[in-house]
């Protein structure tokens, strides 16, 4: 394997999303995300004002975001902030 290929492989491997959400938080995100998405969809069926529709679409999108991050166990914002839950930190 060439040096270029090795660097590319190392970069691709390190770019993978790691789990940075604790199991309890993952469960909570999935639960709240599911509730938000369902509530947004139900409210959207009866909305008439444009502002109400926009807010309900945002609620649905927020719910889906929580579902995805909870399901994958990875939060990109946590990565940018450098946050690691205590339960996932390696012992020193």
C-alpha positions in Angstrom: 0.0 0.0 0.0 1.4 3.4 -0.9 1.9 6.2 1.6 -0.9 8.2 -0.1 -3.3 5.4 0.2 -2.4 4.9 3.8 -3.0 8.6 4.6 -6.3 8.5 2.8 -7.4 5.4 4.7 -6.4 6.9 8.0 -8.3 10.1 7.3 -11.4 8.2 6.2 -11.3 6.0 9.4 -10.9 9.0 11.7 -13.8 10.8 10.0 -16.3 8.2 11.1 -18.9 9.4 13.6 -18.2 8.1 17.1 -20.8 7.5 19.8 -20.7 10.6 22.0 -24.2 10.4 23.6 -24.8 8.3 26.7 -27.3 5.5 26.5 -29.7 7.3 28.8 -29.6 10.5 26.7 -30.0 8.4 23.5 -33.2 6.9 24.9 -34.4 10.4 25.9 -33.7 11.9 22.5 -35.5 9.1 20.8 -38.5 9.4 23.1 -38.8 13.2 22.9 -38.0 13.3 19.2 -40.7 10.8 18.4 -43.2 12.7 20.6 -42.3 16.0 18.9 -42.5 14.6 15.4 -45.9 13.0 16.0 -47.2 16.2 17.7 -46.0 18.3 14.9 -47.7 16.1 12.3 -50.9 16.1 14.2 -50.9 19.8 14.7 -50.0 20.4 11.0 -53.2 18.7 9.9 -55.3 21.4 11.6 -53.1 24.5 11.0 -54.5 27.4 9.0 -52.1 30.3 9.6 -48.8 30.5 7.8 -46.9 31.1 11.0 -48.5 28.1 12.7 -47.5 25.9 9.7 -43.9 27.1 9.8 -43.7 26.5 13.6 -45.1 23.0 13.2 -42.7 22.1 10.4 -39.9 23.3 12.7 -41.2 21.0 15.4 -41.3 18.1 13.0 -37.7 18.7 11.8 -36.5 19.1 15.4 -38.2 15.8 16.3 -36.5 14.1 13.4 -33.1 15.6 14.3 -33.5 14.2 17.9 -34.6 10.8 16.5 -31.5 10.6 14.2 -28.9 11.8 16.7 -30.4 9.5 19.3 -30.5 6.5 17.0 -27.0 7.0 15.7 -25.6 8.0 19.2 -23.7 10.9 17.7 -24.3 14.6 18.1 -22.2 16.8 15.7 -22.6 19.8 18.1 -21.1 17.8 21.0 -18.1 17.0 18.7 -17.6 20.7 17.9 -17.9 21.6 21.6 -15.6 18.8 22.7 -18.3 17.4 25.0 -17.9 13.8 26.2 -20.4 12.4 28.7 -18.9 11.1 31.9 -20.2 7.6 31.3 -18.3 7.5 28.0 -15.0 8.9 29.2 -12.0 6.5 29.4 -10.7 6.0 32.9 -7.3 7.7 33.6 
